[in-house]
Amino acid sequence: MGNRLLIEGLSDAVGFVGGALLGFWLGRLFGLDLFAPGYGNASIGAIVLVSLGGGAGLQVARRWRALKSKDTQE
């Protein structure tokens, strides 16, 4: 049980951080600066991309884990 929870937590963390980094670099590619002073349009756009990337990465990690558990049950 403990090993399953550890794998779940680590895969969620890796998926979230990986997705957030992908969103960050995508924002940099579009010229959006997450760390710009104030809350201008570019900064808000970068925050949205990082948030969406983190959420998408988390969902990808959970789907991967579900597929992996389905394969081991068969």
N, C-alpha and C positions, 0 to 999 in steps of 0.2 A: 504493500500500500504506500509506504513512504517513498519508494523509488518511483512509483507512478506519479506521485504529487511533485517530486523533484523534476522529473522530465516535463510535466505540464507547466510548471513555473518557469523553467529555463527556456522551453520552446516559446512560451508566450513573451518572455522578456526579449529573446533574440528576434522574434518576429516584429515586436513593437519597435525596438530600437533600429532594426534594419529598415523597416518601413519609414520611420521618422527621418533617418539619414537619407534615404532615397528622396523623400519629399524635400528635405533641406537642400540637397544638391540639385534637384530639379528646379527649385526656386532660385538658386544661384545661377543656373543656366538661363533662366528667364530674366535675370537681373533684379530679383527681389532680395532684399537684405533683411533677414530675420532680426538682426541686432542693431538696426538703425535706431537712432534716438527718436523718441516719440512714437506715435501710432499713426503713421501715414498709410496710404493705400498699399505701398510696396511692402511695408512691414506686416500689415494685416494679411495680405496675400500670401506672404511667406509663412505666417502662423497657420493659415488655413491649409497650405500644402503639407506642412510638417504634421499637423493633426490628422489630415486625411491619410497621409502615408503611414503614420503609426497605427491607425485603426485598420487600414488595409493589411498591413504586415501582421497584425494580431490575428485577423481573420484567416489569412493564408496559413499561419502557424497552426491554428485550430483545425482547419480543414486537412492539413497534412497529417496532424496527429490522429484525426478521425479515420483517414484512409489507412494509416499505418496500423491502427488498432483493428480495423476491419480485416486487413490482410493477415494479421496474426491469429485472429479468431477462426479463420477458415482452415 
